[in-house]
Amino acid sequence: MRTIHAVLGALLLLASCGKEAGLVAYIATDQHTSERIVRLFEQRTGIKVRARYDTEANKTVGLVTALVEEADNPRADVFWNNEIVHTIRLMGQHVFRVHDWPTAADIPDRYKCPGGHYVGFAARARILIVNTEKLKDPGERPSSMWDLCDPRFKGKAAMARPLTGTTLTHVAALYATLGEEKARAFLDGMKKNEVYFAKSNGAVMRIVAGKDGPAFGFTDTDDFNVARRKGFPVLAVYPDQDGIGTFVIPNTVALVKGGPHPENARKFADFLVSREVEEILAASPSAQIPLHPDAKAPDQVRPFSSFKAAEWDPVKTAETMDRILPELRKRFGR
Amino acid sequence: MRGRRKPLPPWGTIISLALFGLCAVLPLSWMFLESFFPDGSFGLDAWRNILATETERLQLLHSLILGLCATLFAVLLGSGLAWATFRTDLPGRRLLGPAGLLCLLYPPIVTAMAFADLSSAKGLPVVALLLAVSHAPFCIALTARGLRSVDGRYYEAALLARGRLRAELLLLRAVLPDILAGALLVFVFVLSNHGVPEFFSVKQKTWFVYSEAIFLRWSAPGKPGSLRSAEAVASSVPLLLLTGLVLYFCLKARRRGALVTVTSEFRPLPSRSLGIWKGPLFVFALVLPALGLALPTLRMCLWAAGSTANFGVSLEKALDSFRRVLVELSPDLGKTLGLASLAGLLVCALGLPLAWASVRRKRPWIEALGLLPMAVPGILLGIAFVRAWNAPHSPLRALYETPVLCVAGYGTRFLPLGILALANALRRFPASFDEAGVLAGAGFLRRFARIHLPLLLPSLVSVWILAYILGLRELDLAVILPPANDMVARRLANIVHFGNEDVGGALAVLLCFGAGLPLLLRILLTGRAGEAAS
């Protein structure tokens, strides 16, 4: 009984330990980088932010599930997502409220919700990471997504399994953009060409950058930049510049409907989509691509205006994803 | 002459049961009930879709096969190591036994990542072996406990009367329930793991398991009460039934395992000379500590030293990585260790009255009911907590974002281990001890404090250590429960995912050190590996 009393006492003590925050942010992007931005916002405004993070190692179920489960009694004020499709799905479940986004005026319209529920910023591109020691001849290097199906590269290419994350978004966008028949031909072609299906984009980066294994593969620019920073002989190919273009997937930010600190949430969201934060994210290890046309970025970050970005509809992609997910699970989940 | 005292109401049991019901039984029951009413009206649509596709059926079969293979490996490695270190004159046995137990310190995914750096092997055998290594400490601890509980006089009598082979068979029969209980625990933990199978699944060597299918369903959840949400809840039922069935047998095995008596004449089993087998068995005994402790520690240290970059490793880089973790992440580390400690205390505080009621008050259903949190997937338990503690009219709302939710969640998750271990410990003490106290006129509290608590203290410490270590490893609850968000297991996954293996390696080693500290202290104090976790 004494133990029980001691534990109950400790629990009551713990209950009083919760810090009073002026803002609750749910953040699905790299904690190491986003923490710097959160601290900067705190310094500027004096608003204490309680941030809750996720991990892609667990399929990013944490924050999305929490936002859905908490919808009747919201705890979060802002959702900063590292991609766009889950944001659109949550919008469909009426989790977000409308905002006018004054600091995002010059971000391209295709990355903004027409209804004002979310804004895209600081993007990642779906690029081909190429090991320049495994493919030494520049003329022999891939330049298109279809090269993953080319017999020249049989057994030499890699891609993450399209069951979660940006690879799932990418494949769903292909279904929505190219049509289902052509997208299926791409998946079948990759299988026939013995493409190495890895656990994640990071795993693709590691296996391409390493001494053995595939010579190139689809990954995100942030993963490519990890390999570059670590000194591996890799280069990024922005695929299909003569075709549909390179898929670009932005971070997104949205205000949670009924969140406890609406005014501070607005300030934080405006801060996030500002040019200044895009510049910080571009200079960070994840090397995000700014969507503000005049944002400065280091040399390793290719400006958004310097390559052809694929025209894809995130809303249609989100709808397509729900439809094709069982098929993808059947193809890759067994 | 003193009159007979009126028995006290079992307040400890009542309070513990109430808390357990509030934390686990009610929220989970409500979730399952809700799944029969998708979109507000009664329907079995969600339940009709259970195992509806060939992929799901195959994944369940994969789970079963993986569970069996990993369990077999774990028994061979774990029980084998326990036997070698407890029963024989194996060189270095005093170190090898505890080293095998320390394999529990690293989360299975860290062991998997360390192994993946060394070998390109994929598929079922690798997944089964690594999961076996991570969970073999259950087999070590329980087998050691079983061997320790057998009175050496019986063994020697059998040896004299029936010969070596029959004596060994008798011994095996006596220890079998403990070995079986350890094996079944391994099976349950392997069934719920999805990270390691996914990590080693590529190309043709895929080994997707059912727990991953459950997780994928929650990656695109519907609102509570919707058909999609109901389907996600219902999809966990096959795994729940399978785990429940296994835990039931585990319970039976633990009950049969009550062979020991605490008497002053008790004599431990005699040690056997290995003779020419000393060398080969020494190598065998090294396998588990090498794979589960030395390999991850070495790889994580190399990560910290910059081995994942193309610039080579250096001591300066390693020191810098450790310094960064200590400077930047020490608040999270401290909070993690603190919350895991409190969760361990909660497991002891709730587990003891429940185990007591089950064993001493003859309420075996309490022990069976107590297994529920381990039978459901961690994510489902987490969501049940979110729904119950964040409901608009819930009295627990005020505690939702406080560490209390985290302690309650983790405590509930690992409560079954506490109940099982403490119930087993209680069965080992003869009722005559308590009867002597009653005859002497001591009240319940006095008997409990003077007789039972000293006898139970080693088991309570072991339960606390086990819950503490498992709390540090838990990832599913860490991504769902808001205050658990600072737990280092989640942070570690995030850091490694975003390519910061140098910091991740240093953090994993420090986490392992933090997890191992109480276990090491316990082993140093008692000098017995088996006792430290059984």
HADDOCK unambig.tbl for C-alpha pairs under 7 A between the chains (distance, minus, plus):
assign (segid A and resid 1 and name CA) (segid B and resid 12 and name CA) 6.43 0.50 0.50
assign (segid A and resid 3 and name CA) (segid B and resid 349 and name CA) 5.95 0.50 0.50
assign (segid A and resid 4 and name CA) (segid B and resid 349 and name CA) 5.26 0.50 0.50
assign (segid A and resid 7 and name CA) (segid B and resid 345 and name CA) 6.83 0.50 0.50
assign (segid A and resid 7 and name CA) (segid B and resid 346 and name CA) 6.49 0.50 0.50
assign (segid A and resid 11 and name CA) (segid B and resid 404 and name CA) 5.79 0.50 0.50
assign (segid A and resid 14 and name CA) (segid B and resid 403 and name CA) 5.95 0.50 0.50
assign (segid A and resid 14 and name CA) (segid B and resid 404 and name CA) 6.06 0.50 0.50
assign (segid A and resid 15 and name CA) (segid B and resid 399 and name CA) 6.18 0.50 0.50
assign (segid A and resid 15 and name CA) (segid B and resid 402 and name CA) 5.38 0.50 0.50
assign (segid A and resid 15 and name CA) (segid B and resid 403 and name CA) 6.40 0.50 0.50
assign (segid A and resid 15 and name CA) (segid B and resid 404 and name CA) 5.71 0.50 0.50
assign (segid A and resid 17 and name CA) (segid B and resid 402 and name CA) 6.84 0.50 0.50
assign (segid A and resid 18 and name CA) (segid B and resid 401 and name CA) 6.96 0.50 0.50
assign (segid A and resid 18 and name CA) (segid B and resid 402 and name CA) 5.13 0.50 0.50
assign (segid A and resid 30 and name CA) (segid B and resid 494 and name CA) 6.99 0.50 0.50
assign (segid A and resid 30 and name CA) (segid B and resid 498 and name CA) 6.39 0.50 0.50
assign (segid A and resid 52 and name CA) (segid B and resid 482 and name CA) 6.97 0.50 0.50
assign (segid A and resid 52 and name CA) (segid B and resid 485 and name CA) 6.20 0.50 0.50
assign (segid A and resid 53 and name CA) (segid B and resid 485 and name CA) 6.65 0.50 0.50
assign (segid A and resid 54 and name CA) (segid B and resid 479 and name CA) 6.20 0.50 0.50
assign (segid A and resid 55 and name CA) (segid B and resid 490 and name CA) 6.62 0.50 0.50
assign (segid A and resid 55 and name CA) (segid B and resid 493 and name CA) 6.31 0.50 0.50
assign (segid A and resid 55 and name CA) (segid B and resid 494 and name CA) 4.97 0.50 0.50
assign (segid A and resid 57 and name CA) (segid B and resid 493 and name CA) 6.10 0.50 0.50
assign (segid A and resid 57 and name CA) (segid B and resid 497 and name CA) 6.83 0.50 0.50
assign (segid A and resid 59 and name CA) (segid B and resid 219 and name CA) 6.14 0.50 0.50
assign (segid A and resid 60 and name CA) (segid B and resid 219 and name CA) 6.68 0.50 0.50
assign (segid A and resid 61 and name CA) (segid B and resid 218 and name CA) 6.23 0.50 0.50
assign (segid A and resid 61 and name CA) (segid B and resid 219 and name CA) 4.65 0.50 0.50
assign (segid A and resid 62 and name CA) (segid B and resid 479 and name CA) 4.68 0.50 0.50
assign (segid A and resid 62 and name CA) (segid B and resid 480 and name CA) 4.88 0.50 0.50
assign (segid A and resid 65 and name CA) (segid B and resid 218 and name CA) 6.99 0.50 0.50
assign (segid A and resid 65 and name CA) (segid B and resid 221 and name CA) 6.16 0.50 0.50
assign (segid A and resid 66 and name CA) (segid B and resid 480 and name CA) 6.65 0.50 0.50
assign (segid A and resid 68 and name CA) (segid B and resid 223 and name CA) 5.66 0.50 0.50
assign (segid A and resid 69 and name CA) (segid B and resid 223 and name CA) 6.51 0.50 0.50
assign (segid A and resid 69 and name CA) (segid B and resid 224 and name CA) 6.30 0.50 0.50
assign (segid A and resid 69 and name CA) (segid B and resid 387 and name CA) 6.69 0.50 0.50
assign (segid A and resid 70 and name CA) (segid B and resid 390 and name CA) 6.91 0.50 0.50
assign (segid A and resid 73 and name CA) (segid B and resid 390 and name CA) 6.77 0.50 0.50
assign (segid A and resid 73 and name CA) (segid B and resid 391 and name CA) 6.89 0.50 0.50
assign (segid A and resid 73 and name CA) (segid B and resid 392 and name CA) 5.96 0.50 0.50
assign (segid A and resid 196 and name CA) (segid B and resid 202 and name CA) 6.89 0.50 0.50
assign (segid A and resid 196 and name CA) (segid B and resid 203 and name CA) 5.75 0.50 0.50
assign (segid A and resid 197 and name CA) (segid B and resid 202 and name CA) 5.52 0.50 0.50
assign (segid A and resid 197 and name CA) (segid B and resid 203 and name CA) 5.45 0.50 0.50
assign (segid A and resid 198 and name CA) (segid B and resid 202 and name CA) 5.56 0.50 0.50
assign (segid A and resid 199 and name CA) (segid B and resid 198 and name CA) 6.84 0.50 0.50
assign (segid A and resid 199 and name CA) (segid B and resid 199 and name CA) 6.03 0.50 0.50
assign (segid A and resid 202 and name CA) (segid B and resid 497 and name CA) 6.79 0.50 0.50
assign (segid A and resid 226 and name CA) (segid B and resid 499 and name CA) 6.11 0.50 0.50
assign (segid A and resid 230 and name CA) (segid B and resid 309 and name CA) 4.38 0.50 0.50
assign (segid A and resid 230 and name CA) (segid B and resid 310 and name CA) 5.58 0.50 0.50
assign (segid A and resid 231 and name CA) (segid B and resid 309 and name CA) 6.44 0.50 0.50
assign (segid A and resid 231 and name CA) (segid B and resid 310 and name CA) 5.02 0.50 0.50
assign (segid A and resid 231 and name CA) (segid B and resid 311 and name CA) 6.55 0.50 0.50
assign (segid A and resid 232 and name CA) (segid B and resid 310 and name CA) 5.63 0.50 0.50
assign (segid A and resid 330 and name CA) (segid B and resid 55 and name CA) 6.06 0.50 0.50
assign (segid A and resid 333 and name CA) (segid B and resid 208 and name CA) 6.26 0.50 0.50
assign (segid A and resid 334 and name CA) (segid B and resid 55 and name CA) 6.19 0.50 0.50
assign (segid A and resid 334 and name CA) (segid B and resid 59 and name CA) 6.79 0.50 0.50
assign (segid A and resid 334 and name CA) (segid B and resid 206 and name CA) 6.37 0.50 0.50
assign (segid A and resid 334 and name CA) (segid B and resid 207 and name CA) 6.74 0.50 0.50
assign (segid A and resid 334 and name CA) (segid B and resid 208 and name CA) 5.47 0.50 0.50
